[in-house]
Amino acid sequence: MSSISSPNVGPGDPEVANQIQVVSFMASAEMFLYGVYVVLFGFYVSILMSEKYCDQF
């Protein structure tokens, strides 16, 4: 991730701003994927529970 080699990089550098944007985008995409996994896991558990209850009745 440390691809910046010049030591005199200020906070207003466009390269640093692009890297910060990419990092924040990756974090938001990771949270989105985490939410999708949670929803899919909830569907899976509900299907398993409904199958168990259908077997009981």
Gaussian input, Z-matrix of N, CA and C with variables (Angstrom, degrees):
# hf/3-21g

backbone

0 1
 N
 C     1     B1
 C     2     B2     1     A1
 N     3     B3     2     A2     1     D1
 C     4     B4     3     A3     2     D2
 C     5     B5     4     A4     3     D3
 N     6     B6     5     A5     4     D4
 C     7     B7     6     A6     5     D5
 C     8     B8     7     A7     6     D6
 N     9     B9     8     A8     7     D7
 C    10    B10     9     A9     8     D8
 C    11    B11    10    A10     9     D9
 N    12    B12    11    A11    10    D10
 C    13    B13    12    A12    11    D11
 C    14    B14    13    A13    12    D12
 N    15    B15    14    A14    13    D13
 C    16    B16    15    A15    14    D14
 C    17    B17    16    A16    15    D15
 N    18    B18    17    A17    16    D16
 C    19    B19    18    A18    17    D17
 C    20    B20    19    A19    18    D18
 N    21    B21    20    A20    19    D19
 C    22    B22    21    A21    20    D20
 C    23    B23    22    A22    21    D21
 N    24    B24    23    A23    22    D22
 C    25    B25    24    A24    23    D23
 C    26    B26    25    A25    24    D24
 N    27    B27    26    A26    25    D25
 C    28    B28    27    A27    26    D26
 C    29    B29    28    A28    27    D27
 N    30    B30    29    A29    28    D28
 C    31    B31    30    A30    29    D29
 C    32    B32    31    A31    30    D30
 N    33    B33    32    A32    31    D31
 C    34    B34    33    A33    32    D32
 C    35    B35    34    A34    33    D33
 N    36    B36    35    A35    34    D34
 C    37    B37    36    A36    35    D35
 C    38    B38    37    A37    36    D36
 N    39    B39    38    A38    37    D37
 C    40    B40    39    A39    38    D38
 C    41    B41    40    A40    39    D39
 N    42    B42    41    A41    40    D40
 C    43    B43    42    A42    41    D41
 C    44    B44    43    A43    42    D42
 N    45    B45    44    A44    43    D43
 C    46    B46    45    A45    44    D44
 C    47    B47    46    A46    45    D45
 N    48    B48    47    A47    46    D46
 C    49    B49    48    A48    47    D47
 C    50    B50    49    A49    48    D48
 N    51    B51    50    A50    49    D49
 C    52    B52    51    A51    50    D50
 C    53    B53    52    A52    51    D51
 N    54    B54    53    A53    52    D52
 C    55    B55    54    A54    53    D53
 C    56    B56    55    A55    54    D54
 N    57    B57    56    A56    55    D55
 C    58    B58    57    A57    56    D56
 C    59    B59    58    A58    57    D57
 N    60    B60    59    A59    58    D58
 C    61    B61    60    A60    59    D59
 C    62    B62    61    A61    60    D60
 N    63    B63    62    A62    61    D61
 C    64    B64    63    A63    62    D62
 C    65    B65    64    A64    63    D63
 N    66    B66    65    A65    64    D64
 C    67    B67    66    A66    65    D65
 C    68    B68    67    A67    66    D66
 N    69    B69    68    A68    67    D67
 C    70    B70    69    A69    68    D68
 C    71    B71    70    A70    69    D69
 N    72    B72    71    A71    70    D70
 C    73    B73    72    A72    71    D71
 C    74    B74    73    A73    72    D72
 N    75    B75    74    A74    73    D73
 C    76    B76    75    A75    74    D74
 C    77    B77    76    A76    75    D75
 N    78    B78    77    A77    76    D76
 C    79    B79    78    A78    77    D77
 C    80    B80    79    A79    78    D78
 N    81    B81    80    A80    79    D79
 C    82    B82    81    A81    80    D80
 C    83    B83    82    A82    81    D81
 N    84    B84    83    A83    82    D82
 C    85    B85    84    A84    83    D83
 C    86    B86    85    A85    84    D84
 N    87    B87    86    A86    85    D85
 C    88    B88    87    A87    86    D86
 C    89    B89    88    A88    87    D87
 N    90    B90    89    A89    88    D88
 C    91    B91    90    A90    89    D89
 C    92    B92    91    A91    90    D90
 N    93    B93    92    A92    91    D91
 C    94    B94    93    A93    92    D92
 C    95    B95    94    A94    93    D93
 N    96    B96    95    A95    94    D94
 C    97    B97    96    A96    95    D95
 C    98    B98    97    A97    96    D96
 N    99    B99    98    A98    97    D97
 C   100   B100    99    A99    98    D98
 C   101   B101   100   A100    99    D99
 N   102   B102   101   A101   100   D100
 C   103   B103   102   A102   101   D101
 C   104   B104   103   A103   102   D102
 N   105   B105   104   A104   103   D103
 C   106   B106   105   A105   104   D104
 C   107   B107   106   A106   105   D105
 N   108   B108   107   A107   106   D106
 C   109   B109   108   A108   107   D107
 C   110   B110   109   A109   108   D108
 N   111   B111   110   A110   109   D109
 C   112   B112   111   A111   110   D110
 C   113   B113   112   A112   111   D111
 N   114   B114   113   A113   112   D112
 C   115   B115   114   A114   113   D113
 C   116   B116   115   A115   114   D114
 N   117   B117   116   A116   115   D115
 C   118   B118   117   A117   116   D116
 C   119   B119   118   A118   117   D117
 N   120   B120   119   A119   118   D118
 C   121   B121   120   A120   119   D119
 C   122   B122   121   A121   120   D120
 N   123   B123   122   A122   121   D121
 C   124   B124   123   A123   122   D122
 C   125   B125   124   A124   123   D123
 N   126   B126   125   A125   124   D124
 C   127   B127   126   A126   125   D125
 C   128   B128   127   A127   126   D126
 N   129   B129   128   A128   127   D127
 C   130   B130   129   A129   128   D128
 C   131   B131   130   A130   129   D129
 N   132   B132   131   A131   130   D130
 C   133   B133   132   A132   131   D131
 C   134   B134   133   A133   132   D132
 N   135   B135   134   A134   133   D133
 C   136   B136   135   A135   134   D134
 C   137   B137   136   A136   135   D135
 N   138   B138   137   A137   136   D136
 C   139   B139   138   A138   137   D137
 C   140   B140   139   A139   138   D138
 N   141   B141   140   A140   139   D139
 C   142   B142   141   A141   140   D140
 C   143   B143   142   A142   141   D141
 N   144   B144   143   A143   142   D142
 C   145   B145   144   A144   143   D143
 C   146   B146   145   A145   144   D144
 N   147   B147   146   A146   145   D145
 C   148   B148   147   A147   146   D146
 C   149   B149   148   A148   147   D147
 N   150   B150   149   A149   148   D148
 C   151   B151   150   A150   149   D149
 C   152   B152   151   A151   150   D150
 N   153   B153   152   A152   151   D151
 C   154   B154   153   A153   152   D152
 C   155   B155   154   A154   153   D153
 N   156   B156   155   A155   154   D154
 C   157   B157   156   A156   155   D155
 C   158   B158   157   A157   156   D156
 N   159   B159   158   A158   157   D157
 C   160   B160   159   A159   158   D158
 C   161   B161   160   A160   159   D159
 N   162   B162   161   A161   160   D160
 C   163   B163   162   A162   161   D161
 C   164   B164   163   A163   162   D162
 N   165   B165   164   A164   163   D163
 C   166   B166   165   A165   164   D164
 C   167   B167   166   A166   165   D165
 N   168   B168   167   A167   166   D166
 C   169   B169   168   A168   167   D167
 C   170   B170   169   A169   168   D168

   B1=1.4632
   B2=1.5300
   B3=1.3509
   B4=1.4624
   B5=1.5196
   B6=1.3252
   B7=1.4564
   B8=1.5162
   B9=1.3373
   B10=1.4669
   B11=1.5258
   B12=1.3537
   B13=1.4562
   B14=1.5220
   B15=1.3389
   B16=1.4663
   B17=1.5269
   B18=1.3468
   B19=1.4682
   B20=1.5233
   B21=1.3510
   B22=1.4698
   B23=1.5237
   B24=1.3297
   B25=1.4641
   B26=1.5221
   B27=1.3188
   B28=1.4588
   B29=1.5168
   B30=1.3262
   B31=1.4668
   B32=1.5264
   B33=1.3523
   B34=1.4591
   B35=1.5156
   B36=1.3372
   B37=1.4630
   B38=1.5258
   B39=1.3298
   B40=1.4806
   B41=1.5186
   B42=1.3447
   B43=1.4681
   B44=1.5265
   B45=1.3286
   B46=1.4665
   B47=1.5235
   B48=1.3409
   B49=1.4640
   B50=1.5241
   B51=1.3381
   B52=1.4664
   B53=1.5226
   B54=1.3342
   B55=1.4720
   B56=1.5223
   B57=1.3392
   B58=1.4701
   B59=1.5258
   B60=1.3436
   B61=1.4650
   B62=1.5246
   B63=1.3339
   B64=1.4691
   B65=1.5235
   B66=1.3366
   B67=1.4709
   B68=1.5265
   B69=1.3398
   B70=1.4679
   B71=1.5238
   B72=1.3394
   B73=1.4687
   B74=1.5191
   B75=1.3288
   B76=1.4629
   B77=1.5318
   B78=1.3312
   B79=1.4649
   B80=1.5246
   B81=1.3303
   B82=1.4688
   B83=1.5252
   B84=1.3363
   B85=1.4673
   B86=1.5227
   B87=1.3405
   B88=1.4677
   B89=1.5241
   B90=1.3420
   B91=1.4622
   B92=1.5258
   B93=1.3406
   B94=1.4662
   B95=1.5248
   B96=1.3461
   B97=1.4647
   B98=1.5253
   B99=1.3428
   B100=1.4626
   B101=1.5258
   B102=1.3282
   B103=1.4617
   B104=1.5169
   B105=1.3444
   B106=1.4718
   B107=1.5252
   B108=1.3477
   B109=1.4684
   B110=1.5255
   B111=1.3337
   B112=1.4674
   B113=1.5289
   B114=1.3455
   B115=1.4710
   B116=1.5269
   B117=1.3410
   B118=1.4667
   B119=1.5250
   B120=1.3351
   B121=1.4599
   B122=1.5243
   B123=1.3321
   B124=1.4611
   B125=1.5228
   B126=1.3454
   B127=1.4693
   B128=1.5277
   B129=1.3420
   B130=1.4632
   B131=1.5253
   B132=1.3414
   B133=1.4678
   B134=1.5254
   B135=1.3381
   B136=1.4730
   B137=1.5280
   B138=1.3350
   B139=1.4741
   B140=1.5287
   B141=1.3359
   B142=1.4661
   B143=1.5245
   B144=1.3297
   B145=1.4635
   B146=1.5285
   B147=1.3282
   B148=1.4679
   B149=1.5302
   B150=1.3415
   B151=1.4649
   B152=1.5238
   B153=1.3319
   B154=1.4677
   B155=1.5267
   B156=1.3372
   B157=1.4655
   B158=1.5195
   B159=1.3298
   B160=1.4700
   B161=1.5260
   B162=1.3322
   B163=1.4608
   B164=1.5277
   B165=1.3415
   B166=1.4661
   B167=1.5234
   B168=1.3367
   B169=1.4707
   B170=1.5187
   A1=110.15
   A2=118.84
   A3=121.32
   A4=109.38
   A5=116.36
   A6=120.67
   A7=111.02
   A8=119.18
   A9=121.97
   A10=107.67
   A11=116.72
   A12=120.33
   A13=111.66
   A14=119.09
   A15=120.75
   A16=109.48
   A17=117.76
   A18=119.88
   A19=113.36
   A20=118.00
   A21=119.93
   A22=109.78
   A23=116.16
   A24=120.55
   A25=108.04
   A26=115.85
   A27=119.78
   A28=110.70
   A29=116.97
   A30=120.30
   A31=112.45
   A32=117.16
   A33=119.81
   A34=112.65
   A35=117.72
   A36=120.68
   A37=109.57
   A38=118.30
   A39=119.13
   A40=112.59
   A41=117.30
   A42=119.29
   A43=110.27
   A44=116.25
   A45=120.08
   A46=109.79
   A47=116.64
   A48=119.51
   A49=110.03
   A50=116.76
   A51=119.34
   A52=110.26
   A53=117.03
   A54=119.20
   A55=110.49
   A56=116.99
   A57=119.55
   A58=109.79
   A59=116.94
   A60=119.76
   A61=110.24
   A62=117.02
   A63=120.28
   A64=109.89
   A65=116.97
   A66=120.14
   A67=110.06
   A68=116.61
   A69=118.66
   A70=110.33
   A71=116.88
   A72=119.36
   A73=110.62
   A74=116.95
   A75=119.94
   A76=109.97
   A77=117.26
   A78=119.81
   A79=110.38
   A80=117.16
   A81=119.16
   A82=110.33
   A83=117.25
   A84=119.94
   A85=110.01
   A86=116.28
   A87=119.57
   A88=110.36
   A89=117.12
   A90=120.00
   A91=110.67
   A92=116.71
   A93=120.12
   A94=110.20
   A95=116.67
   A96=119.41
   A97=110.40
   A98=116.87
   A99=119.98
   A100=110.56
   A101=116.73
   A102=120.17
   A103=111.68
   A104=116.53
   A105=119.77
   A106=109.73
   A107=116.49
   A108=119.28
   A109=110.95
   A110=116.93
   A111=120.00
   A112=110.22
   A113=116.49
   A114=119.62
   A115=110.35
   A116=116.87
   A117=119.61
   A118=110.46
   A119=116.93
   A120=119.89
   A121=110.49
   A122=117.14
   A123=120.30
   A124=111.58
   A125=116.59
   A126=119.56
   A127=110.55
   A128=116.48
   A129=121.08
   A130=110.45
   A131=116.38
   A132=119.98
   A133=110.42
   A134=117.17
   A135=119.17
   A136=110.46
   A137=117.06
   A138=119.57
   A139=109.57
   A140=116.55
   A141=119.10
   A142=110.56
   A143=117.60
   A144=120.51
   A145=110.52
   A146=117.55
   A147=119.37
   A148=110.03
   A149=116.97
   A150=118.90
   A151=110.23
   A152=117.03
   A153=119.73
   A154=110.07
   A155=116.92
   A156=119.75
   A157=110.55
   A158=117.81
   A159=119.79
   A160=109.78
   A161=116.78
   A162=118.83
   A163=110.50
   A164=116.97
   A165=119.34
   A166=111.14
   A167=117.25
   A168=119.01
   A169=112.97
   D1=-23.04
   D2=-177.19
   D3=-86.68
   D4=74.15
   D5=-178.64
   D6=-92.21
   D7=-6.06
   D8=179.45
   D9=-82.86
   D10=119.36
   D11=-176.10
   D12=-104.24
   D13=-21.45
   D14=-178.13
   D15=-75.78
   D16=131.19
   D17=-176.38
   D18=-76.42
   D19=-24.08
   D20=-175.80
   D21=-96.43
   D22=64.03
   D23=179.39
   D24=-104.00
   D25=119.21
   D26=-179.93
   D27=-89.28
   D28=170.93
   D29=179.81
   D30=-69.09
   D31=-18.06
   D32=-179.30
   D33=-90.55
   D34=9.51
   D35=-178.56
   D36=-71.49
   D37=133.09
   D38=-178.78
   D39=-64.48
   D40=-30.26
   D41=179.74
   D42=-65.40
   D43=-42.10
   D44=178.84
   D45=-66.06
   D46=-40.02
   D47=179.43
   D48=-63.23
   D49=-40.52
   D50=178.57
   D51=-64.21
   D52=-41.04
   D53=179.62
   D54=-64.16
   D55=-40.35
   D56=179.37
   D57=-64.62
   D58=-40.38
   D59=177.97
   D60=-62.32
   D61=-43.13
   D62=-178.82
   D63=-63.83
   D64=-41.87
   D65=-178.66
   D66=-64.69
   D67=-42.65
   D68=-179.84
   D69=-67.61
   D70=-36.17
   D71=177.47
   D72=-65.47
   D73=-40.91
   D74=178.47
   D75=-63.20
   D76=-39.96
   D77=-179.86
   D78=-65.35
   D79=-41.90
   D80=-179.61
   D81=-68.55
   D82=-37.64
   D83=177.59
   D84=-65.46
   D85=-36.98
   D86=178.60
   D87=-65.15
   D88=-42.22
   D89=177.98
   D90=-64.55
   D91=-38.41
   D92=179.22
   D93=-64.24
   D94=-44.17
   D95=178.64
   D96=-64.23
   D97=-37.08
   D98=178.15
   D99=-62.14
   D100=-41.83
   D101=177.70
   D102=-63.84
   D103=-40.15
   D104=178.68
   D105=-63.50
   D106=-42.24
   D107=178.93
   D108=-62.20
   D109=-40.52
   D110=-179.50
   D111=-64.31
   D112=-42.37
   D113=-179.84
   D114=-64.80
   D115=-43.86
   D116=179.81
   D117=-64.04
   D118=-39.79
   D119=178.89
   D120=-64.74
   D121=-37.57
   D122=177.30
   D123=-64.17
   D124=-42.36
   D125=176.84
   D126=-61.78
   D127=-42.58
   D128=-178.49
   D129=-62.09
   D130=-45.58
   D131=-179.34
   D132=-65.17
   D133=-40.71
   D134=-179.15
   D135=-66.09
   D136=-36.83
   D137=178.16
   D138=-66.26
   D139=-42.79
   D140=178.86
   D141=-62.41
   D142=-43.71
   D143=-179.03
   D144=-65.38
   D145=-40.75
   D146=-179.50
   D147=-66.18
   D148=-36.39
   D149=177.42
   D150=-65.71
   D151=-39.88
   D152=178.87
   D153=-63.62
   D154=-44.19
   D155=-178.82
   D156=-67.82
   D157=-33.91
   D158=178.38
   D159=-68.74
   D160=-33.01
   D161=177.96
   D162=-68.68
   D163=-32.13
   D164=-178.21
   D165=-70.06
   D166=-41.74
   D167=-174.21
   D168=-83.00

